[in-house]
Amino acid sequence: MKRFLTAEWFAVLAGLCIVIYLLFAGPFIGVADNGDFLRVMGTIGLNYGVPGESYEDRFFGYAHQYFAYDRFFRGFYASTQIILVAVARLIGHVFQPSFFDIRVVGALFSVLLLTATYIIVRHNKYKSTIVGIVLAICLLFVFYDIGYVVYFNSLFGEPVSLVFLLLSVGLGLCLLNQAEPSKKVSWLYFISVFFLTCSKIQNAPVGILFAMLGFRFLTLRHDPDWRRLTIWLSASMVVISIGMYIAAPKELKNINMYQTVFYGVLDGSPDVKEDLKELGLPEHLSVLAGSNYFQTDTVIKQNALSMKADFYDRVSHMDVLLFYFKHPSRLIGKMEFAANNSMSIRPYYLGNYLKQENKPSGAVAYSYSGWSQFKNTHMPKSLLFIALFYATYYIVAMFEYIRRRDRVSRIRTELMMLIGLVGIVGFLLPILGDGQADIGKHLFLFNVCFDMMLVVSVIWLVYQLVHLKIFRSGVVPAK
């Protein structure tokens, strides 16, 4: 009984109670579709459950619990999210062949979140009950907030990023905590990184970062089999990450390119025509400055035949990157805009309730929303604050890296620093890859990393206090 009441099992049981309460016990809550569900449904064989439903009822205002089964591959969306939804669809069809309940997806993500919680607490409590309990409470308060878990009852890709980033970090800690790192855990680590990386194009660079850490795992064991496996898995992840971007559908790349230039670089530009000239684009496209790809009132249609020769075939993300390199103040301005929208975990413009609940269109649920509300209301929304937080985090991390000379401790610190690097990718790529379009929602990965860094910081402080207390009492801490 004593072994069962560990910090990790406390976290799992408490987390289970929270997700049951939020997602399964009371009135249904989810996230309304903004149009993104279509690409998942078309691939996986689902459709809207209410034929002839009005646009206002189907999009933005109300969540949906039930979906109809349909034929597979009416379109194709390359994402690891498809694998997870396919598993949920198979399970759902076994229990209810007449319709698909989105809560099956919610249950699957809940299991993954609970698993990640168990692994992180078990392998990051430093043999201290106090540290373990504080870590469990932090994870439960932050990552079980309704702002995060409400995504589980939806077909958005955000929960894939959440659960597999937590799992990747947790499995990395597990490897470092083993006396002899297991090949099975190494496989699980890279599988988790694969699901994270390939969940969306925006996450493609993340796989390369985790692969670099994977190469560092070479030093954990010295037998040839371990070295071959680690090199093969790490190199494969690099190739997969690059391939994920290259294989992205041309249509999706065109949408992102349009948003990046017209709703990013040129939005608020002091000299639109000069910027177009610098990007190698014709001046007559200046009429599109400030517009987004989905507007219907643009002077030149986004998919007009002339746009291919005048725009899509003439500009790339590298051109945009070079433009910002030459004009750093413009990039900083876009970063300030992103920072002003960076502390909202959830999209408040998407409703959470079913229409049958008789809530107003767009009504948002606030049960267990302490962290998301505090963050959205009280956390500074400025680039300066983010920069200072990052600087402090990395100064402490470098101090720990220099102070601790053993290999495992240093790799552990590198893993903690990697979280911040993933956050930087999650902050910059929406600017460079999608302009200012729906920037708050696109900063989801940054939010997850920022929150993980906060939890790491709290646990580091608690560990220092516990260690100081043990040291002063004259008791030698267990290694």
Long-range contacts (C-beta under 8 A, 24 or more apart in sequence): 6-122, 6-132, 7-121, 7-122, 7-125, 7-129, 7-132, 7-133, 7-135, 7-136, 8-117, 8-118, 8-121, 8-122, 8-125, 8-132, 8-136, 9-118, 10-133, 10-136, 11-117, 11-118, 11-121, 11-135, 11-136, 11-139, 11-140, 12-114, 12-117, 12-118, 14-136, 14-140, 15-113, 15-114, 15-117, 15-139, 15-140, 15-144, 16-110, 16-114, 18-140, 18-144, 18-149, 18-368, 19-106, 19-110, 19-113, 19-114, 19-144, 19-149, 19-152, 21-367, 21-368, 22-144, 22-146, 22-149, 22-150, 22-367, 22-368, 23-103, 23-106, 23-107, 23-110, 23-149, 23-150, 23-152, 23-153, 24-103, 24-106, 24-107, 26-367, 27-353, 27-354, 27-357, 28-63, 28-65, 28-103, 28-153, 28-353, 28-354, 28-357, 29-63, 29-146, 29-150, 29-153, 29-352, 29-353, 29-365, 30-63, 30-64, 30-65, 30-102, 30-106, 30-150, 30-153, 30-154, 30-352, 31-63, 31-150, 31-151, 31-153, 31-154, 31-156, 31-346, 31-347, 31-350, 31-351, 31-352, 32-59, 32-60, 32-61, 32-62, 32-63, 32-64, 32-350, 32-351, 32-352, 32-362, 33-58, 33-59, 33-60, 33-64, 33-154, 33-155, 34-59, 34-60, 34-347, 34-350, 34-438, 35-59, 36-155, 36-156, 36-157, 37-154, 37-155, 37-156, 38-75, 39-75, 39-77, 40-77, 40-79, 40-81, 40-82, 40-85, 40-155, 41-67, 41-70, 41-155, 42-73, 42-74, 42-75, 42-76, 42-77, 43-72, 43-73, 43-74, 43-75, 43-76, 43-77, 43-82, 44-72, 44-82, 44-85, 44-86, 44-89, 45-69, 45-70, 45-71, 45-72, 45-73, 45-74, 45-89, 46-70, 46-85, 46-89, 46-100, 46-155, 49-99, 49-100, 56-361, 57-355, 60-349, 60-350, 60-351, 60-361, 60-362, 61-351, 61-355, 61-361, 61-362, 62-351, 62-353, 62-354, 62-355, 62-361, 63-153, 63-154, 63-351, 63-352, 63-353, 63-354, 64-102, 64-354, 65-101, 65-102, 65-103, 65-153, 65-354, 66-99, 66-100, 66-101, 66-102, 67-99, 67-100, 67-102, 68-99, 68-100, 69-93, 69-97, 69-99, 69-100, 76-249, 78-198, 78-244, 78-247, 78-248, 78-249, 79-157, 79-160, 79-198, 79-199, 79-200, 80-160, 80-194, 80-195, 80-198, 80-199, 81-157, 81-160, 81-199, 81-200, 83-195, 84-108, 84-109, 84-160, 84-195, 85-155, 102-153, 102-154, 102-155, 103-153, 105-152, 105-153, 105-154, 105-155, 106-152, 106-153, 109-149, 109-151, 109-152, 109-159, 109-163, 110-149, 110-152, 112-163, 112-164, 112-167, 113-143, 113-144, 113-149, 113-152, 113-162, 113-163, 113-166, 115-167, 116-163, 116-166, 116-167, 116-170, 117-143, 117-166, 119-167, 119-170, 119-171, 119-173, 119-174, 120-166, 120-169, 120-170, 120-173, 122-174, 123-170, 123-173, 123-174, 123-176, 123-177, 124-170, 124-173, 124-459, 126-463, 127-477, 127-478, 128-463, 128-466, 130-462, 130-466, 131-459, 131-462, 131-463, 131-466, 134-458, 134-459, 134-462, 135-455, 135-459, 138-455, 138-458, 138-459, 139-455, 141-370, 141-371, 142-371, 142-451, 142-454, 142-455, 143-451, 144-368, 145-345, 145-368, 145-369, 145-370, 145-371, 145-372, 146-346, 146-365, 146-366, 146-367, 146-368, 146-369, 146-372, 147-345, 147-346, 147-369, 147-371, 147-372, 148-345, 148-346, 148-372, 150-346, 150-352, 150-365, 151-346, 157-199, 157-200, 158-441, 158-444, 160-195, 160-196, 160-199, 160-200, 161-196, 161-199, 161-200, 161-203, 161-444, 161-445, 161-448, 162-444, 162-448, 164-192, 164-193, 164-195, 164-196, 164-199, 165-196, 165-422, 165-445, 165-448, 165-449, 165-452, 166-448, 166-452, 167-192, 168-192, 168-193, 168-196, 168-210, 169-415, 169-419, 169-452, 172-213, 172-415, 173-412, 173-415, 175-217, 175-220, 176-220, 176-408, 176-411, 176-412, 176-415, 180-221, 181-217, 181-220, 181-221, 181-226, 183-225, 183-226, 183-229, 186-217, 186-229, 186-230, 186-233, 187-233, 189-214, 190-214, 190-233, 190-234, 190-236, 190-237, 193-237, 194-237, 194-240, 197-237, 197-240, 197-241, 197-244, 198-240, 198-244, 201-244, 201-245, 201-248, 201-252, 201-256, 201-433, 202-426, 202-429, 202-430, 202-433, 202-434, 202-442, 202-445, 203-445, 204-241, 204-242, 204-244, 204-245, 205-241, 205-425, 205-429, 206-241, 206-422, 206-425, 206-445, 207-237, 207-238, 207-240, 207-241, 207-244, 208-237, 208-238, 208-241, 208-242, 209-418, 209-421, 209-422, 209-425, 210-237, 210-418, 211-235, 211-237, 211-238, 211-241, 213-411, 213-414, 213-415, 213-418, 216-411, 216-414, 217-411, 219-407, 219-411, 220-407, 220-408, 220-411, 254-312, 255-293, 256-433, 256-434, 257-311, 257-312, 257-315, 257-316, 257-317, 258-292, 258-293, 258-302, 258-311, 259-292, 259-293, 259-434, 259-435, 259-436, 259-437, 260-317, 260-320, 260-432, 260-433, 260-434, 260-435, 261-311, 261-315, 261-320, 261-435, 262-288, 262-289, 262-290, 262-291, 262-292, 262-435, 263-290, 263-291, 263-292, 263-293, 263-435, 263-436, 263-437, 264-320, 264-334, 264-431, 264-432, 264-434, 264-435, 264-436, 265-320, 265-323, 265-324, 265-330, 265-435, 266-290, 267-435, 267-436, 268-333, 275-323, 278-323, 278-326, 279-315, 279-319, 279-320, 279-323, 280-314, 280-315, 280-319, 281-310, 281-311, 281-314, 281-315, 282-310, 284-310, 285-310, 285-311, 292-435, 292-437, 293-437, 317-432, 317-433, 320-432, 321-432, 324-432, 331-431, 332-383, 334-431, 334-436, 335-383, 335-427, 335-428, 335-431, 336-382, 336-383, 337-436, 337-439, 338-427, 338-430, 338-431, 338-439, 338-443, 339-381, 339-382, 339-383, 339-385, 339-386, 340-381, 340-382, 341-381, 341-439, 341-440, 341-443, 342-381, 342-386, 342-427, 342-440, 342-443, 342-446, 342-447, 342-450, 343-375, 343-376, 343-379, 343-380, 343-381, 343-447, 344-372, 344-375, 344-376, 344-440, 344-447, 345-371, 345-372, 345-375, 345-376, 345-444, 345-447, 346-372, 347-438, 347-440, 347-441, 348-376, 371-451, 386-427, 386-450, 389-450, 389-453, 390-420, 390-424, 393-420, 393-453, 393-456, 393-457, 394-420, 396-457, 396-460, 400-460, 416-456, 419-449, 419-452, 419-453, 419-456, 420-449, 420-453, 422-449, 423-448, 423-449, 423-450, 423-453
